[in-house]
């Protein structure tokens, strides 16, 4: 065993930042190596503090290394592979604590015992969700399946199963609250972008960003969460000396009006601009933060502009689409970005200044999160921001195909992943359905209703029945009532007019004090229906036949089903 050559177990093709530690599985050969920070474990191993390497682990680590390296070479996301590495370290720490076997021929049994441990945490200890346990076990299980060349996933032998994820309806209050949070967050982002212009960026510190809510966000451009100016020790004997040193330090920091001292403020605006860009375009964060700087050409579309590379003119592919109101803000940002980075014309569109991580790593928006904490605002992550945008568009348009096209999804992905059920939308749709199909809820008179609530015509007679969505005659003088171009509707009008003639013959209007007899409401309804029938009769030969057939049926006592029971009840027939 001692003559076995141990490979470095490092990875090629992974972009690293200046202060990032390169990935390696080598420390996992040593007991305790999985629990030590990556930037420290190398020196500890060299010092011999972890003892000799456990070579029985080598076949398993070589197999895991091969799968991960293959994924990286094939273009897998650095972030997703890093999550797998963290899961592997958790698995190794657990095996060391339980003194489980690391041999490759025993790893199936070890893995199943680990899944039982996760299941125990879900059902008994209750410190892990069913979804998290399944995702964690599935993540490692897929890699073990490749190492062991299994035909069936090893996860199927465990007690863990994919938990159901039914979408629960969101109440009207929660739905409104979600939009309020989104609008407040968006307003704060816009205020930050406008408040950090070039004058503010290179001006005196702290920068004061005034928000429309009346709040003021102070940005000192100092790393960390320390107060600025830094508080002095109350019991210090050299207080005056401290004051001079700190005052000189702060003055030097403020006088250095370069990116060396202002990069935190620059990052704050870029993070805000990136979030606004994602909200406007619906683009994934992984795509948006890697966009390159270019000259852009704009082509008008239905609701805004299609943006293409200027070099390729109109024949080039559409890079993204923006709403028309966002174009001015986007161009202002481009001017600001070029002024801040004058020698970086072909770099990233959102060039966040990194001190450690590689530029390919998606930003975590730590500056915006800190600002939201100061302003007592709820931070909305890019994925949640895109989901809010998708659901807002879906509810406004009522068109899943259009929304899927705007947000670059398939319709199935839109409905299964992004669309959230809404109680308010469901109530609206149910109400519309019953208004169309239930005669007890539908407009009480013939025709259809195209509005919400009664609205009398401007020239409604004084004695006519006032629209109230209850009285059938009232619909005859409502702006929302519409006739239907069909024989059934004409027959219904004829039947309704017959009912009003019976009412006119039996109910006498009240005589006014001056002896004047006002027009009978039923008579006015009869005149109104007669006008409608006259229109149908004179408009075409087909409609003339509808009117004649409808009147013939009334003479024969064959009334429309919507009115037959009322006529029978009223006349006693």
Secondary structure by P-SEA (a helix, b strand, c coil): ccccccccccccccccccccccccccccccccccccccccaaaaaaacccccccccaaaaaaaaaaaaaaaaaacccaaaaaaaaaaaaaaaaaaaaacccccccaaaaaaaaaaaaaaaaacccccccaaaaaaaaaaaaaaaaaaaccccccccccccccccccbbbbcaaaaaaaaaaaaaaaaaaaaaaaaaccccccccccbbbbccccbbbbbccccccccccccccccccaaaaaaaaaaaaaaaaaaccccccaaaaaaaaaaaaaaaaaaaccccaaaaaaccbbbbbbbbcccbbbbccccccccccccccccccaaaaaaaaaaaaaaaccccccccccccccccccccccccaaaaaaaaaaacbbbbcaaaaaaaaaaaaaaaaccaaaaaaaacccaaaaacccbbbbaaaaaaaaaaaaaaccccccccccccccccccccccccccccccccccccccccccccbbbbccaaaaaaaaaaaaaaaaaaacccccccccccccccaaaaaaaaaaaaaaaaaaccaaaaaaaaaaaaaaaacccccccaaaaaaaacc
